Amino acid sequence: MKKLIIFVIIFILLALWGFGVILPDAGYVLVVLGQKTVETSLWFACFVALTICFVWWIIAQFVHASWSLAQRITDFFVFGSSERASRRAASGLIDFLSGDWLQARKKLLRTATKVESPLVNYLAAARCSYELGDREEALSILANAQKKYPHFYVAIGLVQVKMELSDGRQDQAKHILLALQQKAPKNTVVINNLRQIYEARQDWMALNEILPQAKKHKLCTLNDTLEMEASVMAGQLQQANEAAAREIPAERFTLLRKAWGKVPSYQQKNPRVVAAYVHALLEDLHDQEAEILLRKTISVVWDDSLVNLYGVLRVSDLTQCIRTAEGWLIYQPQNPILLRTLGRLHLRNQSWSSAREYFQRSLTVQKNPETYAELARLLNSLGETQKSVETYQAALLLNSEALPDLPQPARTY
């Protein structure tokens, strides 16, 4: 660049000299300054103007070089060598992990240009600014990092996504993730973040759109892919249930069966998907159909949530349901959910003493507010008011923090 400037100046000077020789009477320049006038030839005026520009450029270069030298000297005395800067950057990262956001940001930004991995400094500093409540500064640091390291757009974008999600800005996070997905369609972190947003918003159609990509590129583990697909299936069954509720009763069951038929056979054994379908059947009063599905699924895949649903069935043959649940008790003798389910089945069968026994056995294994409430309601109906109140109190205390030891008024009977 400097050689080019010198060449241009020499060329112009030679051109001016040539014109001065060829055209010595090309004209003159008259400059009026108040009462004084200066008259000179055109070529000499051009020469003076070029000389002034050249001197100005020399001064500007000198000032710039002096400023750069002053910065390097300052940085040397503050941070010393690159090894010392690395130690200070490491200290900044320790402050970052310790939650000292102010000191961490200061050290990380000052040493960012002197370490081997400056992007780490910028990303951590942006997080520090965010934790300090300075969102604009955090975004500015990320934007600066994006300009300097455009090939790390995914890492920088994901840091911003995390900030947006922490602020509850799901729309902004989604737009950033969709932009990142176009540039990095095989990135698993981007796909998983989109999945979480779609699941939180129950956007099953959008989740279903990214499912083929996850399968095709094997972006997630097999379990994660199956779980994503289960979310889609459960969401679609929920939507089918809502659509069926708007139809006449005679058409509802047909719509539910049609939606269930679209679920892949291996997902029809997934407890989450089965639970979604069972909830739809129970709302539509098809408890017998739900009982058959629950019995078959639980016999193959044990799941406490499905066992809990088995306890709220309204079927005619309660004796058979009780036998089925007692058969499971052979393999799960200390399962509190199964014991509570048996208590509920006996309640529906009006076997009060058996129901009470199963509720008490369940509470022996695990103290649960819902089981306490079932037992308290039964005791109250049996006329054991005092025991019912004590059971309700036990359930209440289970959901509350321990009360401080404070004086109470003496009881009066």
Steps between C-alpha positions, in 0.01 A plus 500: 500500500781742591689421179186571300453841665865597436471387140183708448664811651812462284286446192294815571812707566658381178178573315488850645866559414438377148203727455703787644772444240258450213256769602696755700226760464208283608372769737536627854325482840400808698427460871346793690542503881339814638714791375776273373520311175720213393557428134680195366501273201242220471768230504667632811159521677431136412842406629434680832158332535650156440780576743248597769298179440814292516615663826151451646513130408844467659371660823191273504717191455729617778209558739350160417832324551556686827155404626552133410839504671349660810230231511757223465712651777195537724390143434851379569513665841143394584505146362863439414576209269248272330566246774406754763188594299403133488529477877284809538244358257495178703441711810210663319350160421531403867318820593239409240446157654491657846232748398716813530357637177651850516861392552462213255374724221778752556777238486352305212450799273845649572678173418280388209749607232798339674387141554486206263121458528357853511147383414470334841578835662236680296229242565570492873516881515163523326355266758648718776333808357171317482527388863577860598173605335670678209325326214604759239867460592468122476348522153769749396777262609336215309461718189868596521599136536281414200684753285844381605423126490217447248583129464396448866146624437337192657680529834435875516136457402442230762629730774245759394229231486574405858466863605170537315359184656608615846302820440198302382537629143414179322405671173838673472682180594302307239586749223870480586490120505320482165769724347771280651323190372521629142877542535560186708214254431685212667576671830350295783495783754296720266251219432464415870443865593230525233345181633483641852338823378244314288416265785460791746267674256328174405571574134471140384492584130832684520648221710383249243681698228842472665449132589595367151822707509591355838444148367669553164818661630498307829526829686382352829546174682241231434334565836479875434354441154239260639415746775458778243275278293303406812443871569367543146270198530371603843440854377314380191280274715425796725403708196285213371325487838431874486365464145284202601348701785349734241329213317178320584545212753448232236800624298747561782621145558551446126723807481702389802550150357608649168760721674626201701530297181746758357738443793787263407471160667819543703371833635172334602701338780653829616348589843485869415308440178274239662420740786397770249264259325360366829425854619307559178307173546414582861372846404280336238377240758661203326644355819472140387713568195748684723515205741592257224778725371637570850498134598688395185754784521577465873552126456777579249639835618462594867423868552368659819301767315306231312446305824360817655256537208387139552370601842252757366327274246121482506439147377224250575721201580694642795576154635706419191685832527584429864629151409717655227647759736559241773684291242735794443546521877687170489780670304465846658410431866637832631387731223307789666319597177374145445387475864308827465348377173374187676356718775308704242373190321370364831339837568311480170407141595381633840742276690575762763726299731716373210528849358607635838761227538654566159515876559675444833746254342577752227571771758727262689715466188482866394330800658303666223251792526259343252492170687455685831204686348339174381537341843374812681190516277425134566547539877267798503235303311540215751428743782854506639514877496797546733720257306389665177607844627836363614555341159416823323744681729771247413439567130513876559825481697650283227455786253616770741834596646564413863332753729711684759465396861261766636276506807138396447188554714406219737226268378161531660264203498 
